Amino acid sequence: MCRNIRPLANFEPPVTDEEVRAAALQYVRKISGSPRPSRANAEAFDRAVAEVAEASARLLAALVTTAPPRDREVEAARARQRAAARYGG
């Protein structure tokens, strides 16, 4: 799994279109093996990002949960704590 792709479901405030697109971009970069496509592949790359973002947005809108929404600040603090433990900072 690509470490840069973060869970987007069940957050308060809800996920933004920019966050969904950023996750889609990371996914397409990962599976294509290229951080930036060549000019010859740019159209296919951009189309894939748009399609993955659209599918991801539909999925997030359809998910149902009984769990309370997660707080972005709390999750960010936990991530910083894990990084400090992992990298010694």
N, C-alpha and C positions, 0 to 999 in steps of 0.2 A: 504494500500500500504506500502511496506517496505520502510522505510526512507533512507536506504542505497543504494537503486537503483536510480541512477541519469539518467535524460534524456540524450540520446546519439546521437540524430538526429540533423543534421544541425549545426555542430561545425566546426570551423577552428582552428587548423588542424583537419582532420577527425578522427573519433573514431578508436582506436587501437583494435587488437584482444584481448589483455589483458583486456581492459575495458569491452568488450562484455562478455568475460568469467567471469569477476568479477561480473557483473550484473546477469549473468545466475546462478552463484554460490549462490548469495544472494537470488534469486528467489527460487531455489530448496531448500535451507535451510529453507526459510519461509514456503513453502507449505508442506515440509516434517515434519516440527516442530522439526528439529534436526540440530544443528550447525555442527555436525560431525557424520557421519553414523557409525553403528556398522560394524564389519568385515563382517558379514553376508549380510549387505545391501550396502557395499561399491561399488560393481560393478554396481548395479542398480542406485545408487546415482551419480556416475561418468558418467554413460551413459546418465542420465537425464541432467546433466550439459552440456555435449557435445551437446546433441540434442537441448537444449534450446539456447545455444550459436550459433549453426548453424542456427536455425530458426531466431534468432535475427539479425544475420549478413545479412541474406537474406532480412529480412524486411527493415533494414537500407539502404541496397543497392537499394531497389526498391522504397523508398520514394522519392517523388518529391515535391519541395517547391519553391515558388517564393520569400520567405523571405531571406534576406541576412544572411550568416552564423553568428552564435553567437561566440563571443570571449570567450575563456575559462577563461582568466584572469578576465574579467568583470563579468562573471557568478560566479567565485570563490569569488570575492570581495563582490558581492551581498549576497552570501550564508553566508559569515563571518559576514556581517552586520545583517542579519536576526538572526543568532545564538547569536550575541552580544545582540540584542534586546530581544531575548527570554530568554537567560540565564544570562543576566546582566554582560557582560564581556567587 
